[in-house]
Amino acid sequence: MPPILHIASLRKSFADFTAVNNISLEVEAGEIFGFLGPNGAGKTTTIKILAGLLQPDSGTVRINGNSLAEKPLACKQDTGYVPDRPWLFEKLTGSEYLKFIASLYRLPEERFKAASQQYLELFDLSKWQDHLIESYSHGMRQKLIMTSAFMLDQPLLIIDEPMVGLDPKSARIVKELLKQKAAAGTAVFLSTHSLEIAEELCRRIAIITNGTLRVIGTMEELRSQAGKDQSINLEEIFLELTGAWEMRQVIEALKSK
């Protein structure tokens, strides 16, 4: 079976700055794939390309067998997307926003009603669904955008920083939902600064630095590539591979005072 997401030799520059430099990777159906890196590494630029919001300078992206360059609408139809800073129509109610998203994806009415109510109840948003979004807190907005993505049930789910603004209960629900989606065959492309979440959820992880894919693999494979034993966690691997040991030295110096 071909991968749900296929990226080959992807490049993107802004003037003299190369944000994404020759990235290639694949994500299989039923896989939660972690895409990690320090700030400014090129994660969000890559994700915006995958979501069709930016055009790459070169390289190819295929989603569920379709070329993003040749069939952008088909690729977007197969992709659920949660950005790191979701922008919502504040003069719509929560229900109106969900209906708008459902119409864009041509979600059947009965399926929309059942799925939207399921996730609104899970996220404790049912009583707020007829209120204007402008009255929502940051966490409520994040839960609404999560609801819009989960109710679609697309082959590919792209999520950039899913836990920002969520309370512990909602964060736990999101983690369980991601596991369920993957178990049902959804390919999940997950970018997060929470290394604990990545280690818990992801079957494979890629680490990007300065626009370049540094390593990719399972935790065991990452430990081997980092030259570390099998007992260390993802934080140790991340610090080693991103050259962040100077930060660790500063922390240790602070502890010793």
C-alpha positions in Angstrom: 0.0 0.0 0.0 1.5 3.4 -1.0 2.0 5.9 1.9 -0.7 8.5 2.6 1.9 11.3 2.7 5.0 11.2 0.4 7.5 14.1 0.4 10.4 14.1 -1.9 13.3 16.7 -2.1 11.2 19.5 -0.8 12.8 23.0 -0.8 11.5 26.5 0.1 13.5 29.7 0.5 12.6 33.3 1.4 15.0 35.7 -0.3 18.5 34.4 0.9 17.1 32.3 3.7 16.5 28.6 3.1 13.6 27.5 5.4 13.2 24.0 4.0 16.2 22.2 2.4 15.8 19.0 0.5 13.3 17.2 2.9 12.1 13.7 2.0 9.9 11.4 4.1 6.8 9.2 4.1 3.9 8.7 6.5 1.9 5.4 6.3 -1.7 4.9 6.9 -2.3 4.3 10.6 0.9 6.0 11.7 1.4 8.9 14.1 4.5 10.6 12.8 6.3 13.2 14.9 8.0 16.2 13.2 10.2 17.9 15.7 12.8 20.7 15.7 13.8 23.9 17.5 12.2 27.2 16.8 12.9 28.4 13.3 13.9 25.0 12.1 11.4 24.9 9.2 8.6 22.9 10.7 5.7 25.4 10.2 7.0 26.2 6.7 6.9 22.5 5.8 3.4 22.1 7.3 2.1 25.1 5.4 3.4 23.6 2.1 1.7 20.3 3.0 -1.6 22.2 3.7 -1.4 24.0 0.4 -0.8 27.4 1.9 2.7 27.9 0.5 4.2 26.8 -2.8 7.5 25.0 -2.6 10.4 26.1 -4.8 11.0 22.5 -5.8 10.2 19.0 -4.8 7.0 16.9 -4.7 4.2 16.2 -2.3 1.7 13.4 -2.8 -1.3 13.0 -0.5 -3.3 9.8 -0.7 -1.8 9.1 -4.2 -2.4 12.6 -5.6 0.1 15.2 -6.5 -0.4 18.4 -4.5 0.9 20.4 -7.5 -1.4 18.8 -10.0 -4.5 18.1 -7.9 -4.4 20.5 -5.0 -8.2 20.3 -4.3 -8.1 16.5 -4.1 -5.2 16.7 -1.7 -6.9 19.3 0.5 -10.1 17.3 0.4 -8.1 14.4 1.9 -6.4 16.5 4.6 -7.6 17.7 8.0 -5.4 20.6 9.2 -5.0 22.1 12.6 -2.5 25.1 12.4 -0.5 26.3 15.3 -2.4 29.6 15.4 -5.9 28.9 14.2 -7.9 31.8 12.7 -11.6 31.5 13.2 -14.6 33.6 12.0 -15.5 35.3 15.2 -18.9 36.5 14.1 -20.0 32.9 13.6 -21.3 30.7 16.3 -19.4 27.4 17.0 -22.1 25.4 15.2 -22.1 27.8 12.2 -18.3 27.5 11.9 -18.5 23.6 12.0 -21.3 23.7 9.4 -19.1 25.9 7.2 -16.1 23.5 7.5 -18.4 20.5 6.8 -19.7 22.3 3.6 -16.2 22.8 2.3 -15.5 19.1 2.7 -18.9 18.1 1.5 -19.6 16.1 4.6 -23.0 14.4 4.5 -25.6 16.1 6.8 -26.3 13.1 9.0 -22.6 12.3 9.4 -21.9 15.9 10.2 -24.6 16.0 12.9 -23.4 12.8 14.6 -19.7 13.6 14.4 -19.9 17.2 15.4 -22.1 16.5 18.4 -19.8 13.7 19.5 -16.7 15.9 19.6 -18.5 18.9 21.0 -19.7 16.8 23.9 -16.2 15.3 24.4 -14.7 18.8 24.6 -17.4 20.2 26.8 -18.4 22.7 24.1 -22.1 21.6 23.6 -23.5 24.4 25.7 -21.3 27.0 23.9 -22.1 25.8 20.3 -24.7 28.6 19.7 -22.5 31.3 21.2 -20.4 33.6 19.0 -16.8 32.5 18.7 -15.6 35.9 19.8 -16.8 35.0 23.3 -14.7 31.8 23.3 -11.5 31.6 25.4 -8.3 30.5 23.7 -8.7 27.0 24.9 -12.3 26.8 23.7 -11.2 28.0 20.2 -8.5 25.3 20.2 -11.1 22.7 21.1 -13.4 24.0 18.3 -10.7 23.7 15.7 -9.9 20.2 17.0 -13.6 19.3 16.6 -13.6 20.6 13.1 -10.6 18.4 12.1 -11.7 15.2 14.0 -15.3 15.3 12.6 -14.0 15.2 9.0 -12.2 11.8 9.4 -9.8 12.4 6.4 -7.0 10.0 5.4 -4.4 12.6 6.5 -4.5 14.7 9.6 -1.8 17.4 10.0 -1.6 19.0 13.4 0.8 21.8 14.4 1.1 22.2 18.2 -2.1 20.4 19.2 -2.0 21.0 23.0 -1.5 24.8 23.1 -4.1 26.3 25.3 -5.8 23.0 26.3 -6.5 22.1 29.9 -5.1 18.7 31.1 -8.5 16.9 30.5 -8.8 18.1 26.9 -5.1 17.4 26.2 -5.6 13.8 27.4 -8.8 13.5 25.2 -6.8 14.8 22.1 -4.1 12.2 22.7 -6.6 9.4 23.0 -8.4 10.6 19.8 -5.2 10.7 17.9 -4.5 7.1 18.9 -8.0 6.1 17.9 -7.7 7.8 14.5 -4.4 6.1 13.8 -5.8 2.7 14.8 -8.6 3.3 12.3 -6.1 4.0 9.5 -5.6 7.8 9.6 -2.1 9.0 8.9 -1.2 11.7 11.5 1.6 14.2 10.9 2.2 15.8 14.3 4.5 18.7 15.1 4.9 19.6 18.7 7.4 21.1 21.1 6.3 18.6 23.8 8.8 15.8 23.5 6.9 13.7 26.1 3.8 13.8 23.8 5.9 12.9 20.8 7.6 10.0 22.6 4.2 8.7 23.9 2.3 8.9 20.6 4.6 8.6 17.7 5.8 5.4 16.0 8.4 7.3 14.1 10.0 10.7 14.6 11.9 13.1 12.4 14.1 15.9 13.8 14.7 18.9 11.6 17.4 21.6 12.2 18.1 24.7 10.0 15.7 23.4 7.4 17.4 20.1 7.0 16.1 16.7 8.1 18.7 15.5 10.6 17.3 12.1 11.6 14.2 10.0 11.1 13.2 6.7 12.7 11.7 4.9 15.7 13.0 5.7 19.2 15.4 2.8 19.0 16.7 4.0 15.6 17.1 7.6 16.9 19.0 6.3 19.9 21.3 4.4 17.6 21.8 7.4 15.3 22.6 9.6 18.2 25.1 7.1 19.5 23.2 6.7 22.8 22.2 3.6 24.8 18.6 2.4 24.8 17.7 3.9 28.2 17.8 7.6 27.2 14.6 9.5 26.4 13.7 11.7 23.5 14.8 14.9 25.3 18.4 13.6 25.5 18.3 12.6 21.9 16.8 15.9 20.8 19.4 18.0 22.7 22.2 15.9 21.3 21.1 16.1 17.7 20.1 19.7 17.7 23.4 20.9 19.3 21.6 22.2 22.3 24.0 20.9 24.9 25.1 24.5 25.7 21.6 25.1 27.1 22.0 22.0 29.2 25.3 23.3 30.6 23.6 26.6 31.5 20.8 24.7 33.3 23.3 22.5 35.2 25.3 25.6 36.2 22.1 27.3 37.5 21.3 24.2 39.5 24.7 24.1 41.1 24.3 27.7 42.5 
